[in-house]
Amino acid sequence: MSLETKDRMTTTPLQRIAHLHDGNLPAEAAARAGADRERRGNGRESLLTQFLRRRRGPWENLATAIIAIGVLMLMQPFALSLFTYSFITILTGTVMFVIVSHFRE
């Protein structure tokens, strides 16, 4: 086994890359990750912020909830007015889901 092969087995890929780039790459990557984390607010956005930034997840959840409410309105036997508006509620939720599925992740 050559010395180079033995060295490869004991070092991680990140250490080999750092060696190729004079050790500057991990420091630059850490600085860039820190800047990204600060910009995002440590990775924790409020639900309102996610809605305003048009993130797909919260909007899809809202559209799904509207569809579920429409189905419940359709299946309940108590109020005719709820039954009357159930179709438009389901349709609104479906159209909303189709639109928000094109938002960024």
N, C-alpha and C positions, 0 to 999 in steps of 0.2 A: 504494500500500500504506500503510495507516494505521500510526501508531506502535504502537498496541495489537496489531495483527496481527504486526508485526515483532517486538515484545517476546515474543509467544507462541511464535514460531518459535525464538527463541534461548534460552528457558528450558525447563527440564524440568518435567514435571507435578508432581514433588515440590517444586520451588522455587515453583511457583504455589500449591500447597496451603499451603506454609509461609508464603507472603506473606499468604494469606487468614486464617491463624490466628496472625498476629503472630510467626511463627518458633518458637512453642512446640511445635508438633506433632513436628518431627523430634527434638527433645531428649527429649520424652516417649516417643516411639516407641523411641528408642535406649535409654532407661532401662528401659523395659518389656522390650525384647529382652534386655538384660543381666541383668535379674532372672530372666527365663525360662531363660536359659542357665545361670545359677548354680543354679537349682532343679533343672534336668535334669542337671547335672554336665557342662557344656560339650557337651551333645549326645551323649555317649558313655556308654551304659549297658552294664554287663556282661551276659553272657548269662543268668546267674543272676538278676539284677535284672529282666531282661525276662520271664523265666519267672514270677517271683514277682508281677510287676505284671500278669500275664495279658495280655501282648501277643500278638497273633495270629500274627505271623511265626514266632517260634521254636517255638510249639506246633504250627503247621501243618507245619513242617519235621519235627518229631518224629513226628507222626502219619503223615506220608508215609513216613518211614524205617521205621516199624513195619509199614506195609502192604507195603513192599518186602521187608522181612525175611520176612514171612509168605508172600509169593509165592515167594521163594527157598526157603523151607522146603517149600513145596508141590511145587516142581519138582525137588528134589534126589532122587537115587535111592539114597542110602546108608543113612539111618536112618529106620526106621518111626516112631519117637517124634516126630521133627521133622515128618514128614508128618501125624501125628495131631494135633499142636497148631497146624498151619499155618492151619486155618480159623478157629480162635478168635483167632489172632494177627491175621489179616486183618480179622476182624470188629471186634476191639478198635481197631485203627487207623482203620477206617472210622467207627465211632461217635465216636471221639475227634476225628477231622477234622470231623465234622458239628457237634460241640459247640463246638470252638475256633473254627470259622468265624463264630461269633456274638460272639467277643471283640472288643474295640475294636482299631483299627488301631494 
